[in-house]
Amino acid sequence: MSDLSLPRPGRCKWAEGESGNYTFPCANRVEPGVSYCTDHAAIVYIPPEERRRNRSGGGMSLSFKRAA
């Protein structure tokens, strides 16, 4: 089993990889209590209004891959 790679404290926790083989390539600083930098948070978190709009529209048509 390979060594577990963890994000550095105070850095963005954006993970890339598959099946337990993850790397944390983003080194942007984050505020205490925040997991992702601004750029990655925009991908990970979908505002409630958009979720409702997509749900009523017959599905989510996101232009990016599911992140988590």
Buried (B, 14 or more C-beta within 10 A) or exposed (E): EEEEEEBEEEBBBBBEEEEEEBEBEBEEEBEEEEEBBEEBBEBEEEEEEEEEEBEEEEEEEEEEEEEE
